[in-house]
Structures are given as structure tokens and as C-alpha cells.
């Protein structure tokens, strides 16, 4: 996501001809977009995105269970 933001900023600087970016080739300015596409393709093909989403969902579930146990006066389990 950082590469996408960097690409947008560089493209705006190049288009508006601001700073040293105005003298750069368009290939250098558009490189972060290519890297972003490669990252997303890799993340989707290896299951990285799905795995991170599942870890986040599991953590939310664990936090919710711990919160309810604490509200009932029970101590949540410590990780083993």
C-alpha cells in the first residue's frame, strides 16, 4: 500500500512539474505502480492476504471472548 501511495505522489509531482521529479523519466515515476501490481499478485497467489485476514479475525474473536470472560469475573487464559 505504501508503494501505491508513493506512486500517486510521484505521478502528481511529475504531472504538475514540481521539484526534481519533473526532470525524471515517466518510467521511474510509474515504477511504484508496477511494484504494487507485483506485490498484490504475489500476495494473492501465495495466500498471504487470506492468511492475514484470518489471523485478524481470530484475534478479534479471542479478544471478544476474553472481554466477556473478564466481564463475568473469570480470568482469561494465558497463552501457552
N, CA and C atoms as an extended XYZ file, in Angstrom:
240
Properties=species:S:1:pos:R:3:atomname:S:1:resname:S:1:resid:I:1 pbc="F F F"
N         0.816       -1.177        0.000 N   UNK     1
C         0.000        0.000        0.000 CA  UNK     1
C         0.868        1.253        0.000 C   UNK     1
N         2.025        1.163        0.639 N   UNK     2
C         2.923        2.310        0.654 CA  UNK     2
C         3.434        2.614       -0.754 C   UNK     2
N         3.680        1.562       -1.522 N   UNK     3
C         4.166        1.766       -2.889 CA  UNK     3
C         3.108        2.456       -3.736 C   UNK     3
N         1.855        2.131       -3.522 N   UNK     4
C         0.774        2.777       -4.262 CA  UNK     4
C         0.714        4.267       -3.919 C   UNK     4
N         0.815        4.592       -2.648 N   UNK     5
C         0.824        5.992       -2.221 CA  UNK     5
C         2.014        6.748       -2.796 C   UNK     5
N         3.174        6.104       -2.777 N   UNK     6
C         4.365        6.720       -3.352 CA  UNK     6
C         4.190        6.964       -4.846 C   UNK     6
N         3.596        5.991       -5.543 N   UNK     7
C         3.349        6.141       -6.972 CA  UNK     7
C         2.416        7.298       -7.281 C   UNK     7
N         1.378        7.445       -6.473 N   UNK     8
C         0.425        8.543       -6.680 CA  UNK     8
C         1.108        9.889       -6.457 C   UNK     8
N         1.889        9.983       -5.397 N   UNK     9
C         2.588       11.243       -5.110 CA  UNK     9
C         3.578       11.574       -6.223 C   UNK     9
N         4.356       10.584       -6.659 N   UNK    10
C         5.320       10.832       -7.730 CA  UNK    10
C         4.635       11.213       -9.030 C   UNK    10
N         3.530       10.566       -9.343 N   UNK    11
C         2.801       10.896      -10.574 CA  UNK    11
C         2.265       12.328      -10.521 C   UNK    11
N         1.750       12.735       -9.363 N   UNK    12
C         1.264       14.112       -9.215 CA  UNK    12
C         2.407       15.124       -9.350 C   UNK    12
N         3.538       14.823       -8.705 N   UNK    13
C         4.685       15.721       -8.813 CA  UNK    13
C         5.182       15.826      -10.244 C   UNK    13
N         5.192       14.719      -10.960 N   UNK    14
C         5.637       14.729      -12.358 CA  UNK    14
C         4.636       15.484      -13.225 C   UNK    14
N         3.350       15.245      -13.042 N   UNK    15
C         2.318       15.884      -13.847 CA  UNK    15
C         2.284       17.394      -13.620 C   UNK    15
N         2.434       17.795      -12.351 N   UNK    16
C         2.410       19.218      -12.021 CA  UNK    16
C         3.784       19.890      -12.165 C   UNK    16
N         4.782       19.099      -12.536 N   UNK    17
C         6.156       19.566      -12.752 CA  UNK    17
C         6.706       20.291      -11.529 C   UNK    17
N         6.670       19.599      -10.408 N   UNK    18
C         7.149       20.144       -9.144 CA  UNK    18
C         8.440       19.431       -8.748 C   UNK    18
N         9.437       20.194       -8.369 N   UNK    19
C        10.685       19.658       -7.840 CA  UNK    19
C        11.486       18.872       -8.850 C   UNK    19
N        12.436       18.088       -8.339 N   UNK    20
C        13.310       17.319       -9.236 CA  UNK    20
C        12.574       16.191       -9.974 C   UNK    20
N        11.418       15.824       -9.499 N   UNK    21
C        10.652       14.742      -10.133 CA  UNK    21
C        10.248       15.135      -11.554 C   UNK    21
N        10.101       16.429      -11.815 N   UNK    22
C         9.700       16.902      -13.136 CA  UNK    22
C        10.710       16.505      -14.210 C   UNK    22
N        11.973       16.352      -13.834 N   UNK    23
C        13.012       16.002      -14.803 CA  UNK    23
C        13.164       14.488      -14.976 C   UNK    23
N        12.544       13.711      -14.127 N   UNK    24
C        12.667       12.258      -14.214 CA  UNK    24
C        11.893       11.710      -15.402 C   UNK    24
N        12.312       10.550      -15.851 N   UNK    25
C        11.579        9.846      -16.901 CA  UNK    25
C        10.282        9.297      -16.319 C   UNK    25
N         9.269        9.163      -17.170 N   UNK    26
C         7.991        8.600      -16.709 CA  UNK    26
C         8.165        7.157      -16.246 C   UNK    26
N         9.147        6.450      -16.787 N   UNK    27
C         9.380        5.065      -16.368 CA  UNK    27
C         9.709        4.998      -14.881 C   UNK    27
N        10.536        5.927      -14.400 N   UNK    28
C        10.887        5.943      -12.979 CA  UNK    28
C         9.699        6.331      -12.114 C   UNK    28
N         8.876        7.220      -12.629 N   UNK    29
C         7.717        7.680      -11.866 CA  UNK    29
C         6.662        6.578      -11.751 C   UNK    29
N         6.513        5.773      -12.787 N   UNK    30
C         5.482        4.733      -12.805 CA  UNK    30
C         5.953        3.395      -12.224 C   UNK    30
N         7.231        3.288      -11.889 N   UNK    31
C         7.768        2.046      -11.324 CA  UNK    31
C         7.046        1.596      -10.049 C   UNK    31
N         6.708        2.481       -9.110 N   UNK    32
C         5.986        2.016       -7.909 CA  UNK    32
C         4.645        1.352       -8.229 C   UNK    32
N         3.978        1.771       -9.295 N   UNK    33
C         2.715        1.122       -9.669 CA  UNK    33
C         2.964       -0.321      -10.123 C   UNK    33
N         4.022       -0.531      -10.879 N   UNK    34
C         4.382       -1.888      -11.301 CA  UNK    34
C         4.745       -2.773      -10.124 C   UNK    34
N         5.492       -2.210       -9.180 N   UNK    35
C         5.864       -2.974       -7.992 CA  UNK    35
C         4.639       -3.312       -7.143 C   UNK    35
N         3.682       -2.384       -7.096 N   UNK    36
C         2.440       -2.638       -6.361 CA  UNK    36
C         1.669       -3.783       -6.993 C   UNK    36
N         1.594       -3.812       -8.310 N   UNK    37
C         0.896       -4.896       -9.009 CA  UNK    37
C         1.582       -6.229       -8.743 C   UNK    37
N         2.913       -6.237       -8.780 N   UNK    38
C         3.652       -7.477       -8.496 CA  UNK    38
C         3.408       -7.945       -7.060 C   UNK    38
N         3.386       -7.013       -6.110 N   UNK    39
C         3.135       -7.363       -4.707 CA  UNK    39
C         1.754       -7.983       -4.545 C   UNK    39
N         0.732       -7.347       -5.123 N   UNK    40
C        -0.623       -7.875       -4.993 CA  UNK    40
C        -0.762       -9.235       -5.659 C   UNK    40
N        -0.130       -9.416       -6.803 N   UNK    41
C        -0.191      -10.712       -7.486 CA  UNK    41
C         0.458      -11.794       -6.619 C   UNK    41
N         1.627      -11.482       -6.044 N   UNK    42
C         2.303      -12.448       -5.188 CA  UNK    42
C         1.481      -12.748       -3.937 C   UNK    42
N         0.958      -11.710       -3.287 N   UNK    43
C         0.200      -11.887       -2.049 CA  UNK    43
C        -1.050      -12.727       -2.283 C   UNK    43
N        -1.720      -12.516       -3.397 N   UNK    44
C        -2.931      -13.292       -3.686 CA  UNK    44
C        -2.606      -14.727       -4.089 C   UNK    44
N        -1.525      -14.917       -4.839 N   UNK    45
C        -1.206      -16.269       -5.308 CA  UNK    45
C        -0.665      -17.161       -4.198 C   UNK    45
N        -0.005      -16.575       -3.202 N   UNK    46
C         0.553      -17.386       -2.116 CA  UNK    46
C        -0.400      -17.545       -0.943 C   UNK    46
N        -1.517      -16.833       -0.946 N   UNK    47
C        -2.464      -16.925        0.151 CA  UNK    47
C        -2.133      -16.014        1.313 C   UNK    47
N        -1.165      -15.134        1.144 N   UNK    48
C        -0.748      -14.219        2.206 CA  UNK    48
C        -1.906      -13.337        2.659 C   UNK    48
N        -2.665      -12.811        1.714 N   UNK    49
C        -3.771      -11.909        2.030 CA  UNK    49
C        -4.831      -12.629        2.850 C   UNK    49
N        -5.207      -13.813        2.433 N   UNK    50
C        -6.239      -14.584        3.124 CA  UNK    50
C        -5.771      -14.979        4.525 C   UNK    50
N        -4.499      -15.374        4.622 N   UNK    51
C        -3.951      -15.777        5.916 CA  UNK    51
C        -3.962      -14.605        6.903 C   UNK    51
N        -3.573      -13.423        6.454 N   UNK    52
C        -3.575      -12.248        7.329 CA  UNK    52
C        -4.996      -11.884        7.754 C   UNK    52
N        -5.958      -12.009        6.841 N   UNK    53
C        -7.352      -11.713        7.178 CA  UNK    53
C        -7.864      -12.702        8.225 C   UNK    53
N        -7.504      -13.977        8.089 N   UNK    54
C        -7.944      -14.987        9.052 CA  UNK    54
C        -7.293      -14.767       10.418 C   UNK    54
N        -6.007      -14.382       10.433 N   UNK    55
C        -5.338      -14.103       11.700 CA  UNK    55
C        -5.995      -12.925       12.412 C   UNK    55
N        -6.350      -11.907       11.657 N   UNK    56
C        -7.009      -10.735       12.237 CA  UNK    56
C        -8.375      -11.113       12.814 C   UNK    56
N        -9.125      -11.946       12.075 N   UNK    57
C       -10.435      -12.376       12.540 CA  UNK    57
C       -10.304      -13.243       13.798 C   UNK    57
N        -9.323      -14.133       13.832 N   UNK    58
C        -9.104      -14.977       15.007 CA  UNK    58
C        -8.727      -14.139       16.229 C   UNK    58
N        -7.902      -13.110       16.028 N   UNK    59
C        -7.514      -12.250       17.142 CA  UNK    59
C        -8.714      -11.481       17.679 C   UNK    59
N        -9.578      -10.983       16.777 N   UNK    60
C       -10.788      -10.279       17.221 CA  UNK    60
C       -11.695      -11.210       18.021 C   UNK    60
N       -11.799      -12.466       17.577 N   UNK    61
C       -12.626      -13.450       18.275 CA  UNK    61
C       -12.062      -13.722       19.671 C   UNK    61
N       -10.742      -13.902       19.753 N   UNK    62
C       -10.099      -14.158       21.042 CA  UNK    62
C       -10.274      -12.967       21.974 C   UNK    62
N       -10.103      -11.759       21.455 N   UNK    63
C       -10.278      -10.556       22.284 CA  UNK    63
C       -11.710      -10.445       22.796 C   UNK    63
N       -12.674      -10.769       21.937 N   UNK    64
C       -14.079      -10.700       22.339 CA  UNK    64
C       -14.372      -11.723       23.435 C   UNK    64
N       -13.856      -12.934       23.293 N   UNK    65
C       -14.067      -13.977       24.309 CA  UNK    65
C       -13.422      -13.562       25.624 C   UNK    65
N       -12.198      -13.038       25.564 N   UNK    66
C       -11.509      -12.591       26.783 CA  UNK    66
C       -12.275      -11.459       27.464 C   UNK    66
N       -12.837      -10.564       26.673 N   UNK    67
C       -13.602       -9.443       27.235 CA  UNK    67
C       -14.842       -9.953       27.974 C   UNK    67
N       -15.525      -10.934       27.380 N   UNK    68
C       -16.715      -11.480       28.021 CA  UNK    68
C       -16.360      -12.267       29.284 C   UNK    68
N       -15.263      -13.008       29.248 N   UNK    69
C       -14.833      -13.741       30.442 CA  UNK    69
C       -14.477      -12.784       31.564 C   UNK    69
N       -13.818      -11.692       31.201 N   UNK    70
C       -13.452      -10.703       32.208 CA  UNK    70
C       -14.697      -10.044       32.801 C   UNK    70
N       -15.703       -9.817       31.976 N   UNK    71
C       -16.950       -9.218       32.461 CA  UNK    71
C       -17.684      -10.164       33.411 C   UNK    71
N       -17.511      -11.471       33.217 N   UNK    72
C       -18.150      -12.448       34.105 CA  UNK    72
C       -17.323      -12.703       35.357 C   UNK    72
N       -16.140      -12.110       35.427 N   UNK    73
C       -15.299      -12.286       36.598 CA  UNK    73
C       -14.325      -13.432       36.480 C   UNK    73
N       -14.209      -14.006       35.326 N   UNK    74
C       -13.265      -15.091       35.098 CA  UNK    74
C       -12.003      -14.511       34.478 C   UNK    74
N       -10.895      -15.110       34.796 N   UNK    75
C        -9.654      -14.657       34.174 CA  UNK    75
C        -9.479      -15.346       32.827 C   UNK    75
N        -9.095      -14.575       31.804 N   UNK    76
C        -8.827      -15.227       30.514 CA  UNK    76
C        -7.562      -16.082       30.606 C   UNK    76
N        -7.514      -17.109       29.797 N   UNK    77
C        -6.352      -17.999       29.802 CA  UNK    77
C        -5.134      -17.278       29.265 C   UNK    77
N        -4.002      -17.658       29.832 N   UNK    78
C        -2.725      -17.129       29.324 CA  UNK    78
C        -2.325      -17.999       28.136 C   UNK    78
N        -1.651      -17.396       27.148 N   UNK    79
C        -1.219      -18.206       26.014 CA  UNK    79
C        -0.193      -19.251       26.449 C   UNK    79
N        -0.278      -20.412       25.841 N   UNK    80
C         0.630      -21.499       26.207 CA  UNK    80
C         1.834      -21.499       25.336 C   UNK    80
